[in-house]
Amino acid sequence: MRITSLLALGAVLTLSACSGAGVVTDPGPETPPETPEATYPAYETFDATGLDAEPPTSTTIIHDVPAGVMAGRVRVPGGSGGVAPPPQEPTAQQVEGFRVQVFSSANRDTAERVRGEAVTWWEGAQSAPGAPRTMETVVTYLQPYYRVRMGAFASRQEAEAALALVRQQYPEAFLVPDLVTVMR
């Protein structure tokens, strides 16, 4: 009995709290706010017909560039005549490039065996016309597979040329994007 009385009291308090004690009035039909008359800034009514629109006929450019440079004659200090110094040695750079994937396996020993076979095949095939000068062969692990990949190419065009050669030995080979180190 006591629980029932408490539940009834709670229900009455909840319902009475939801109803407001104030009077509800109807504001009537809504009228849109008045819009002010459109005004235009002074620059929109500007009339340019009275102005001279032609650029000046002669312009003098003042600069501090030597006349020899302006004429295309440059002397390189320490060089012979106008010849530039010899280019610097190429340096290794990591770039987003491509590799040719030839094999994939969950077994590391199998992947290493296929890598050895690929290296042996490449030693005989590198003299083929259009073959890249070097073609490193690596085994990479990306869970759950060991992947045998060949080459390190900065451009897709180089990688596709190598892919055509590699497919002679590995017909299922394909290109994969990879972070590669190239000499530039």
C-alpha positions as CSV (number, residue, x, y, z in Angstrom):
1,M,0.0,0.0,0.0
2,R,2.8,2.4,0.9
3,I,4.6,1.7,-2.4
4,T,1.4,2.3,-4.4
5,S,0.9,5.7,-2.6
6,L,4.5,6.7,-3.4
7,L,4.1,5.8,-7.1
8,A,0.8,7.7,-7.3
9,L,2.3,10.8,-5.7
10,G,5.4,10.6,-8.0
11,A,3.1,10.4,-11.1
12,V,1.0,13.4,-9.9
13,L,4.1,15.5,-9.3
14,T,5.6,14.5,-12.7
15,L,2.4,15.4,-14.6
16,S,1.9,18.6,-12.7
17,A,5.4,19.7,-13.4
18,C,4.9,19.2,-17.2
19,S,1.9,21.5,-17.4
20,G,2.5,25.2,-17.2
21,A,0.6,27.5,-14.9
22,G,0.8,30.5,-17.3
23,V,-1.8,31.7,-19.8
24,V,-1.2,30.8,-23.5
25,T,-1.9,33.6,-25.9
26,D,-2.0,33.6,-29.7
27,P,0.4,36.2,-31.2
28,G,-1.8,36.4,-34.3
29,P,-0.7,36.1,-37.9
30,E,3.0,36.7,-38.4
31,T,3.9,39.6,-40.6
32,P,7.2,39.6,-42.4
33,P,9.7,42.2,-41.3
34,E,9.9,45.2,-43.5
35,T,12.9,45.3,-45.9
36,P,14.6,48.7,-46.4
37,E,14.7,50.1,-49.9
38,A,17.8,48.9,-51.8
39,T,20.6,51.4,-52.0
40,Y,23.7,51.1,-54.1
41,P,27.2,52.1,-53.1
42,A,28.7,55.0,-55.0
43,Y,31.1,52.9,-56.9
44,E,28.3,51.0,-58.6
45,T,27.1,54.1,-60.3
46,F,30.6,55.2,-61.4
47,D,30.8,56.2,-65.1
48,A,34.2,55.5,-66.6
49,T,33.5,56.9,-70.1
50,G,35.1,60.2,-69.3
51,L,38.5,58.6,-68.4
52,D,41.4,57.7,-70.6
53,A,41.7,53.9,-70.6
54,E,44.9,53.6,-72.7
55,P,48.1,52.6,-70.9
56,P,51.1,54.8,-71.1
57,T,53.0,54.5,-74.4
58,S,56.5,54.1,-73.0
59,T,57.6,52.5,-69.8
60,T,61.1,52.7,-68.4
61,I,62.1,49.7,-66.2
62,I,64.9,50.3,-63.8
63,H,66.6,47.2,-62.4
64,D,70.0,46.1,-61.0
65,V,70.5,43.0,-63.1
66,P,73.9,43.2,-64.9
67,A,73.7,43.8,-68.7
68,G,75.6,40.5,-69.4
69,V,72.9,38.5,-67.6
70,M,70.1,40.4,-69.4
71,A,71.8,39.5,-72.7
72,G,72.2,35.8,-71.7
73,R,75.9,35.9,-71.2
74,V,76.9,34.5,-67.8
75,R,80.4,33.7,-66.5
76,V,80.5,31.1,-63.8
77,P,83.2,31.7,-61.2
78,G,85.8,29.0,-61.3
79,G,84.4,27.6,-64.5
80,S,85.9,27.7,-68.0
81,G,84.2,30.4,-70.1
82,G,80.4,30.2,-69.8
83,V,80.3,26.5,-69.0
84,A,78.5,25.5,-65.8
85,P,80.3,23.4,-63.2
86,P,80.0,19.6,-63.5
87,P,76.8,18.2,-61.9
88,Q,76.9,16.8,-58.4
89,E,77.0,13.1,-57.7
90,P,73.5,11.5,-57.6
91,T,72.1,11.1,-54.1
92,A,69.7,8.5,-52.7
93,Q,66.1,9.7,-52.2
94,Q,63.0,8.0,-50.9
95,V,60.0,8.6,-53.1
96,E,56.5,7.2,-53.6
97,G,57.2,4.8,-56.5
98,F,56.5,1.3,-57.7
99,R,57.8,-2.3,-57.5
100,V,56.9,-5.4,-59.4
101,Q,55.4,-8.1,-57.2
102,V,56.1,-11.6,-58.5
103,F,55.1,-13.8,-55.5
104,S,53.2,-14.0,-52.2
105,S,53.2,-16.7,-49.6
106,A,52.5,-17.1,-45.9
107,N,55.7,-19.2,-45.6
108,R,58.9,-17.2,-45.3
109,D,61.2,-20.0,-46.5
110,T,59.2,-20.3,-49.7
111,A,59.3,-16.6,-50.3
112,E,63.1,-16.6,-49.8
113,R,63.5,-19.5,-52.2
114,V,61.5,-17.6,-54.9
115,R,63.5,-14.5,-54.2
116,G,66.7,-16.5,-54.9
117,E,65.2,-17.9,-58.1
118,A,64.2,-14.3,-59.2
119,V,67.7,-13.0,-58.6
120,T,69.2,-15.9,-60.7
121,W,66.7,-15.2,-63.5
122,W,67.5,-11.5,-63.4
123,E,71.2,-12.1,-63.8
124,G,70.5,-13.8,-67.1
125,A,67.8,-11.4,-68.2
126,Q,69.4,-8.0,-67.4
127,S,71.2,-8.0,-70.8
128,A,67.8,-8.0,-72.6
129,P,67.1,-4.8,-74.7
130,G,65.1,-2.2,-72.6
131,A,65.9,-3.9,-69.3
132,P,66.5,-1.6,-66.3
133,R,70.2,-1.3,-65.2
134,T,69.5,-2.6,-61.7
135,M,66.6,-4.6,-60.2
136,E,66.9,-5.2,-56.5
137,T,64.8,-8.1,-55.3
138,V,63.4,-7.9,-51.8
139,V,61.1,-9.9,-49.5
140,T,58.7,-7.7,-47.6
141,Y,56.3,-8.9,-44.8
142,L,52.8,-7.4,-44.7
143,Q,50.7,-9.5,-42.4
144,P,50.0,-12.3,-43.1
145,Y,52.0,-12.7,-46.3
146,Y,55.7,-12.5,-47.4
147,R,55.8,-10.8,-50.7
148,V,58.7,-11.0,-53.3
149,R,59.1,-7.7,-55.1
150,M,61.5,-6.6,-57.8
151,G,62.9,-3.2,-58.7
152,A,62.5,0.3,-57.3
153,F,61.0,2.7,-59.9
154,A,60.2,6.4,-59.4
155,S,57.8,6.5,-62.3
156,R,55.0,4.3,-63.4
157,Q,56.4,4.3,-67.0
158,E,59.7,2.8,-65.9
159,A,57.8,0.2,-63.7
160,E,55.5,-0.8,-66.6
161,A,58.5,-1.4,-68.9
162,A,60.1,-3.6,-66.3
163,L,56.8,-5.4,-65.7
164,A,56.7,-6.4,-69.4
165,L,60.1,-8.0,-69.0
166,V,59.4,-9.7,-65.7
167,R,56.1,-11.2,-67.0
168,Q,58.1,-13.3,-69.4
169,Q,59.3,-15.3,-66.4
170,Y,56.4,-14.5,-63.9
171,P,53.2,-14.1,-65.9
172,E,51.1,-13.3,-62.8
173,A,53.4,-10.4,-61.8
174,F,51.8,-6.9,-61.2
175,L,52.8,-3.4,-60.1
176,V,52.4,-2.2,-56.5
177,P,52.9,1.3,-55.1
178,D,55.7,1.4,-52.6
179,L,58.2,3.7,-50.9
180,V,61.4,3.2,-52.9
181,T,64.9,4.6,-52.8
182,V,66.1,5.9,-56.1
183,M,69.3,7.8,-57.1
184,R,68.7,11.4,-58.3
